[in-house]
Amino acid sequence: MTDTRHRDRPPLDRPSLTVDLDALARNYARLKDAAGAAETGAVVKADGYGLGLEPVTARLAREGCRSFFVANVEEGARVRAIDNDASVYVFNGLMPGDEHRCLTLALSPVLNEPAQLDRWLPVNRERTDARAAALFVDTGMNRLGFSPAQAALLLERTDLEGDEVDLFISHFACASTPEHSMNLEQIADFKEAVAALRARFPNARASMANSAGVFLGPTACFDLTRPGVALYGGCPHEDRAIVMEAVATLEAPILQVRDLSPGERVGYGADHVVDRPTRAATVALGYADGFLRAAGGRGYGVLHGRRAPIMGRVSMDLMTLDVTAAGAAARPGALVELLGPNALLDDQAEAAGTANYEFLTRLGPRCERSYREAET
Ligand SMILES: *Cc1c(COP(=O)(O)O)cnc(C)c1O
């Protein structure tokens, strides 16, 4: 990652991705509000959903976030390098041989099956820097975690210390559809599992809500929430009733402008045919930058406050926009917004036939990242 805080102008031959850390902080505050008495953690896996794990983690820590969640140990090490004290939970579990590395980095593994617990306990007990782990209880997603039967067997064990697990975790399958019946079923099943498991681990807290879960209401939030996508500006629910503030602004410069007459064609496959006099701008952004090719013919840019639809296919390094509405603002060097407060993440994801998650995490290293925040 290039630190371009002091760059005096955006690059004019390639895309730039500006991350508004103040907007991130406001989204965090909103998620905190919605979570009531529960603590609000943050999921910063996948390089902070593509926006940069380190700057995102540092800002959230400054906003008071004390619990971070990552997918793997490597990401955990990156969080630990930024924050010495916060709890860092590793979702992917504890693979053989990672026990000492987790402890040295003071990471809490999320134990996903009995074998992981059995491998963790002896190593943890012999170290002076022993720490509590989290326990994932599956409530119907069948992806990771102890099955309900495996969790129930823990109640029969006499070899467990009460402080060896400090967090029970489960995960919603359908929280982005608030009215889905599975949400209430999962909440009830998790509640029951937590109540039983507290006989073994009396002080462990419980966590179930991702971004979408937070907005299902207080019963979904338990003790600690785990929002990801909403922090980064994604609408958590499919109906888009809850709109978060845009955090990522993707801009790309116009390289060339040309005027087309009705009947002229644009791009690979020549499958876009213009039907009226059209000003076309070729922009330095393509699928190699992570702007999904599937958004061709459906997504849009915004130039000078005007929508500029993508004409035809997205190329590897380029796309062509209809900038007729932008008039004289369409000239080489002008920056087109392809993601941001005007070109909405959820629109672009929908245009590409995918989820806001995939759209964000695909943005590649060729988009030069920079970070904006008020001097404090
Ligand atoms: C990624 C992830 C989250 C965050 O989900 P969002 O929908 O991005 O808020 C929470 N919990 C688990 C287990 C995850 O894998």
The ligand as a Tripos MOL2 file, in Angstrom:
@<TRIPOS>MOLECULE
LIG
   15    15     1     0     0
SMALL
NO_CHARGES

@<TRIPOS>ATOM
      1 C1        -17.5610  -11.3390    7.6480 C.3       1 LIG1
      2 C2        -18.2270  -11.7040    8.9070 C.ar      1 LIG1
      3 C3        -18.9240  -10.7390    9.6500 C.ar      1 LIG1
      4 C4        -19.2130   -9.3470    9.1170 C.3       1 LIG1
      5 O1        -20.3150   -9.4210    8.2740 O.3       1 LIG1
      6 P1        -20.9750   -8.1410    7.5430 P.3       1 LIG1
      7 O2        -22.1580   -8.7020    6.8760 O.co2     1 LIG1
      8 O3        -19.9340   -7.6300    6.6070 O.co2     1 LIG1
      9 O4        -21.2930   -7.1410    8.5980 O.co2     1 LIG1
     10 C5        -19.4180  -11.1110   10.9010 C.ar      1 LIG1
     11 N1        -19.2690  -12.3680   11.3650 N.ar      1 LIG1
     12 C6        -18.6410  -13.3310   10.6590 C.ar      1 LIG1
     13 C7        -18.5290  -14.7020   11.2320 C.3       1 LIG1
     14 C8        -18.1120  -13.0400    9.3990 C.ar      1 LIG1
     15 O5        -17.5060  -13.9900    8.6880 O.3       1 LIG1
@<TRIPOS>BOND
     1     1     2 1
     2     2     3 ar
     3     2    14 ar
     4     3     4 1
     5     3    10 ar
     6     4     5 1
     7     5     6 1
     8     6     7 2
     9     6     8 1
    10     6     9 1
    11    10    11 ar
    12    11    12 ar
    13    12    13 1
    14    12    14 ar
    15    14    15 1
@<TRIPOS>SUBSTRUCTURE
     1 LIG1         1 GROUP 0 **** ****
